[in-house]
Amino acid sequence: MLPHVQDIGRLIAAILTDESPVKFGGESGPIGPLAQQLINHKSVDILSGSLRSLGDAREKASAVVFNIYRARELAQGEVDQVQVRSYKKFYERLRAAQTASSQCLDKIDIMFTGHVGDYA
């Protein structure tokens, strides 16, 4: 599941950097192409289907999935024209998913190495 969590984390980071709600203005409206990708991203569904097998990382992976699914609920429209009812709530969910993604990666690292962040 490591590649899926990494993929989701990278995509969310890009969304929050390149497609912040400030660039769109208003309280609701269209989201950018990266955010649209996340709405239908297969890694989220794969991660969701594998939660039971994640051991100590399950809680954080579950938080990633939960927050992305909640963000999906705020989105509506066609594939090429997705809008959200509330930018604030949508991007809050993405920030929460990003935090959980980072924590999940730390848990996975601990499961395999016994410590965090030794990539030197």
C-alpha positions as CSV (number, residue, x, y, z in Angstrom):
1,M,0.0,0.0,0.0
2,L,3.0,2.3,0.3
3,P,3.0,3.4,-3.3
4,H,-0.7,4.2,-3.1
5,V,-0.3,6.3,0.1
6,Q,2.7,8.1,-1.5
7,D,0.7,8.7,-4.7
8,I,-2.2,10.2,-2.8
9,G,0.0,12.3,-0.7
10,R,1.9,13.8,-3.7
11,L,-1.4,14.5,-5.5
12,I,-2.9,16.3,-2.5
13,A,0.3,18.3,-2.0
14,A,0.2,19.4,-5.6
15,I,-3.5,20.3,-5.3
16,L,-2.9,22.4,-2.2
17,T,0.1,24.2,-3.8
18,D,-1.2,24.7,-7.3
19,E,-5.0,24.8,-7.0
20,S,-5.7,26.5,-3.7
21,P,-9.2,28.0,-3.2
22,V,-7.8,31.5,-3.3
23,K,-7.1,31.1,-7.0
24,F,-10.8,30.4,-7.7
25,G,-12.4,32.9,-5.4
26,G,-15.9,32.7,-3.9
27,E,-17.4,30.2,-1.5
28,S,-18.1,27.5,-4.0
29,G,-17.4,26.7,-7.7
30,P,-15.2,24.7,-10.0
31,I,-12.1,22.8,-8.8
32,G,-8.9,22.4,-10.8
33,P,-7.9,19.4,-12.8
34,L,-5.6,17.9,-10.1
35,A,-8.5,18.0,-7.6
36,Q,-10.7,16.4,-10.2
37,Q,-8.2,13.6,-10.6
38,L,-8.3,13.0,-6.8
39,I,-12.1,12.7,-6.9
40,N,-11.8,9.6,-9.1
41,H,-8.4,8.4,-8.1
42,K,-8.1,4.6,-8.0
43,S,-5.4,4.6,-5.3
44,V,-8.0,5.9,-2.8
45,D,-10.4,3.0,-3.6
46,I,-7.5,0.5,-3.5
47,L,-6.4,1.9,-0.1
48,S,-10.0,1.7,1.2
49,G,-10.3,-1.9,0.2
50,S,-7.1,-2.8,1.9
51,L,-7.5,-1.1,5.3
52,R,-7.7,-4.4,7.2
53,S,-4.3,-5.5,6.0
54,L,-2.5,-2.4,7.2
55,G,-1.8,-3.2,10.8
56,D,-0.6,-0.3,12.8
57,A,-1.0,2.1,9.8
58,R,-4.7,1.3,9.5
59,E,-6.0,4.1,11.6
60,K,-4.1,6.8,9.7
61,A,-4.9,5.2,6.3
62,S,-8.5,5.1,7.3
63,A,-8.3,8.9,8.0
64,V,-6.9,9.5,4.5
65,V,-9.7,7.6,2.9
66,F,-12.4,9.1,5.1
67,N,-11.3,12.7,4.4
68,I,-11.1,12.1,0.7
69,Y,-14.5,10.4,0.6
70,R,-15.9,13.4,2.5
71,A,-14.3,15.7,0.0
72,R,-15.9,13.7,-2.8
73,E,-19.3,14.2,-1.2
74,L,-18.9,18.0,-1.6
75,A,-18.1,17.6,-5.4
76,Q,-20.7,17.4,-8.1
77,G,-20.9,17.6,-11.8
78,E,-19.5,16.0,-14.9
79,V,-16.0,14.6,-15.2
80,D,-14.7,17.7,-17.0
81,Q,-16.6,20.3,-14.9
82,V,-16.6,19.3,-11.2
83,Q,-17.7,21.9,-8.7
84,V,-17.8,21.9,-4.9
85,R,-20.5,23.3,-2.7
86,S,-17.9,24.7,-0.3
87,Y,-14.2,25.4,-1.0
88,K,-13.5,25.8,2.7
89,K,-14.9,22.4,3.6
90,F,-13.4,20.7,0.5
91,Y,-9.8,22.0,1.1
92,E,-10.1,21.4,4.9
93,R,-10.8,17.7,4.0
94,L,-7.8,17.7,1.7
95,R,-5.5,19.2,4.3
96,A,-6.7,16.6,6.9
97,A,-6.1,13.8,4.3
98,Q,-2.6,15.2,3.7
99,T,-1.8,15.2,7.4
100,A,-3.1,11.6,7.8
101,S,-1.2,10.5,4.7
102,S,2.1,11.8,6.2
103,Q,1.3,10.1,9.5
104,C,0.4,6.9,7.6
105,L,3.7,6.9,5.8
106,D,5.5,7.2,9.2
107,K,3.5,4.3,10.6
108,I,4.4,2.2,7.5
109,D,8.1,3.2,7.9
110,I,8.0,2.1,11.5
111,M,6.4,-1.3,10.6
112,F,9.3,-2.1,8.2
113,T,12.3,-0.4,9.8
114,G,11.5,0.2,13.4
115,H,12.1,3.9,13.2
116,V,11.0,7.0,11.4
117,G,12.7,8.9,8.6
118,D,16.1,7.2,8.0
119,Y,16.3,7.6,4.2
120,A,19.9,8.8,4.1
